[in-house]
Amino acid sequence: MSATSPFDELLGSGFPVVAAPMAGVSDRIFRSIAREYGARLAWTGMVAAPSLLSGKSFPLDFGGESGVVVQLFGARPEEVAKAAMVAEAAGAAAIDINMGCPVSSVVSGGAGAALMLEPELAGKVVAAVKRRVAVPVTVKMRRGWDEHSPGAVAVAQAVAAAGAAAVIVHGRYRSQFCTGSADRQVIADVKRAVAIPVIGNGDVRSPEEAARMFQETGCDAVMIGRAALGNPWIFAACREYFKTNRIPPRPTPEERIAAAIRHCKMLLSHEGEGALCKMRRQADWYTRGLKGAARLRESIYRTGSFAAIERLLLEFLAACRAGGTLD
């Protein structure tokens, strides 16, 4: 790992694993749980710079959280820079510029993965943010827009020259969206091309895959996204595997259901019953794969309160125990 980047202190030593930005998921509760289970840093979902400045987005509320990286998207350098100042004032540990989002509503405005088509503009965005904030500035990008466009190496070099403290590389083209396989070679190529920390992202679903990402790319940290849905244990499992080469036992169904109830209770405490949709999704994710979970899921999505979700989870657990189906 580079000894000169201000991002080094945030990542720490060893084989750090961090929690990815996921729209509608990476809220305060998800981040705090991920950090509790071993994620070194946790990203917010991406926030539109103009919306943050206009007050149209939800206010940033960290409430004493540490290790939060605020991800912003936008294509106007000074607008993104001003939004970064708001995020820094709210307590962000770092500011991340999204240059990887593939959705049309984002790239049509020149933001997200569209910035990879213009490495010079990408550098200007980073430089503008760097001038306005004291915390580290990072960039999350993809392999490229497509195979015919500037790739991650060129963009990483441009943003590093502009002052980025680290880059996160997802090994898919924008044209792939979430299909196909993530390419790890591009992460290794970026690591060789820049002197700042590089975080590998894409298709890491287990401690073994995280270890392979480190070994095959030489990256400084691994970012985990969808594999952490209903599975915060993956962060602790990765840390244990890196230290001992042993994978800890998978959480029992009882542990999974207890964690689902706890997560929902935390959402209720923080957001009230308005977080019901989030509670349903979390209950779904934590129990997915258990015997009878499909029927449970149907019931959960018809519920109208946290109390009903909790009752269904406890009834499901009791029924499984009685039927001897928890193994």
N, C-alpha and C positions, 0 to 999 in steps of 0.2 A: 504493500500500500504506500502511496505517496506520503512523504513526511512533511510536505509543505501545504497541503490543502487544509483549510479550516474545517472541512467536513470530517476529517480524521477523528477528531475528538468525539463527535457525535456517534460515529460508527463504532468506536472502541476497537479493541483487539480481538483476536480469535477469528471466528467465522460468523460474522453477524448476519442475522436474518431480519428483514424488515417487512412491514405490512403494506401492501399496495393500495393505491387509491382506487376505490370502487364506488361508482355513482350509486347513491341511495343506500349504501352499506357502511362506508367508512365514517360513521358519525362518532360522537364523543364516546358512546358506550362501547362500540366495537373497538375503537382505538385503545381505550383503557384496558379492555379485556386482553387484546392482543399484546399489549405491553406487559400486562401482568403475567402472561404465559411465556414471555421471553422475546418478543419482537423488540429489537433495539430501537427502532423508530417506527412511527405509524403515520401514514399520509392521510390527509383529508381527501374526500372526493373532490373532483376538480370544480373550481369556482370561477365563474366568468368575471373577468376584471371589470367590465363596465357595470355589471349587476352589483358587484360589491361596492363600487364607488357611488352608485345611484341609490343604494339602500334597498334594491329589489331582491337581493339574495338574503338568505338567513344570516343574521349577525354571527360573527365568529365568536364562539364561546368555549374557551379552553378550561376555565375554572380551576386553574392550578395544574392542569395537565403538563407533563413534560414530554419531550421527544416528539412533538407534533410538527410535521412538515406540511405546510399549506400549499396545495397545488392550484395554480392559476392558469387560465388560458385567455389568450387575446393576441391580436396581431399588431397593435399599435404600441410601440415601445414605451412612450411616456404614460400611456393609460395603464399598462401592466405595471409599470414602476410605481405609480401612485397607489394602485391596489396592493402592491407588495408592502408599501409603507403601512397601510391599514392592517395587513396581516401581521407584520412585525410588531406593531403596537399592541395587538391582541395577545401576543406571546408566542408567536411561531418560532420554532427552533431553527427553521430554514424555510426558504421559499423555493418551490419547484415550478418550473415552467413546462406546461404540457405541450409537447411537440409530437404526440403519438396518437391522440384520439382520432379514430377514423370516421366518426359519424358525420353525415352530410351537413347537419345543422351547424356543426363546428367548423369543418373545413371550408364550407361555402363562404365564410367570413375571413378566410386566410389564416385561421388559427389551427391548433392541434397539429395533425400530421401534415397539413398544408405548409406549415413553416419549414418542413424538411425540403420542400421544393426550392426554397430561397435561403441557403445557408448564410448569406450576408445579412438578410433581415433577421434571421434567427440570432445571429451574433449581436445585432443592434438591440434586440429585446433584452438579451441577457445583460449587455453593457448598461442599458438604461436602468434596469433593476439593481444591478450591482452598485451603481452610483447613489442610489437612494436608500439602501438598507445596509445594516452592519452584519446581519446574519448571513450564513452561506446561501448561495444561489445554485440550484441544481437544475438539470434538464432531463425530462423523461421523453425518450424518443423510440421510434421503431427502427426496424432494419432499413427502412426507406419507404417512399411512396409506392414504388414498384421497381422492377429490376432495371428499368431504363432511366431512372431518376437519381439525383445525388443520394448516396447511401449514408449509413450511420457514421462511417469513419469521417467523411468530409464534414458532416454537420457537427460531430463531436469535436473535431479540431477547431471549427469556427467558434463554437460556444466556449470551448476551453480558452481560446485566445482572447475571448471577450470577458473572461473572468469567472466562468462557471467553476464551482468547487467540486462538482461530481456530475456524472451522467449515468442515467439508468437506461439500459438498452433492452427493449423487447424484441425478440428475434423473429418477428413477422413483418411483412410489408403491409402498408395500409390497405392495399388491394386484397389482402387475405382476410382482413378483419380478424375473426377468431378462428378461422378454419385452418386446416393443415397443421403442420408441426412448426414449432419455433426453432429457428436456426441458431445454434450456439456458436458457430464459427464466427459470426459477425461480432459477437460479444468479445471473443478472443482478439479479433482484429482491432476493435476499438481499444481494448486494453493495451495493446502494443503501440497504438497510435497516439495516445494522450498520456500525460503525466499526472492526471487527477484520478481519484477513485472512480471505479466503474462498477455498477450494480447490475447483475444479470437478472433477467425477468423473462418468464414464459415457460409454461409446461412443467413447473416444479410442483409436484403433487405429493412428495414424500421426502423423508430425510435422505434416502439414498439418491434421489434425483437432485436434491440440493447439494449433496456432496459431489455428485458428478458435475454439476454446474461449476463449482469451485475448481475442481480438478481439470476440467476440459477447457475452461476459459481463462483461468487465472484472475477472475473477478474478485473484488474486495468485499462484496456482500451479495446476498441473494434476496430478491423480492418475491414474496408469495402473495397471491391474490385469491382466486376462486377456491383453491384448496383449503383456505382457512374458513370458508363459510360453514358455520356450525361445527368447526373443528379448530378451536384455538390451540388445542394440544399440539398441533403440528409445529408451532414455534419451539415449544419445550422439547419436543421429540428431536428436532433438528439439532438443538444445542447439546442434548444428551448424546446423540449419535456422533457429533463432531468430537466430543470429549472422550467417549469410551468405545466408539465403534459398535455400540449396542443400541438397538431400538427399544424404547420402553414399551410396556404392554399398552395395547389400545385401550381407550377408556371404556368402561363397562356401560351397558345400557342405562343402568341406574345413574352413573356419573353423567352421561349425556343428557338424560332427562332433567337431572338436577341443575345442570349448567344451562339448559334451555329455560327453565323456570327463573333462574337467577338473572339471565340476560333480559328476559321479558320484564322482570320486576325492576331492573335498573332503568329500562326504557320508560316504564310507567312512572318511576320516581322523577325522571328527568323531563319527560315530555307529556306525561299524562296519557289518557286514553286516546289522544290524537295519534299516538304511535302504534295504534292497533295493527295497521298494515305491516309495519316493521316486525311487530311481535309474531304475527302469523308466519312471516317468512323465516324468522329465526327458529321458531318451533319446528317448522318444516325442515330446515337445514340440519338442525341438531339431531333429528330423529330419522333422517333419510337413511335407508338401507336396513333399518330394523324390521323384523318380521311384523307385518300388520301396519306398517307406517303409511302405506298408500291409503288405507281406509281412515287412519287417523288424520292424514293430511286433508282429506275431503271434509271431515268434521271441523278441523281447525279453520279452514277458509270460510266456513259458514258462521263462525262465532262473532259475537258482538262486544266482547269485553275481555280484559285480561283474566278476570276470575274464571270465565268459561274456558279459556285456553289452559289455565293452570289445572282446572278440574279434568279436562280431557287428557292432559299429560299424565296426571296422577292415576286416572282410571286406566289408561293404556298400560302404565307400568304395573299396576295391580293385576290386570288381566294377563299380561305376559308372565308375571311370576306364577300366577295360579295355573296357567297352561303349560308352564315349563318351557316357554319358548325363548327365554333370555339365555343366550349361550355365548 
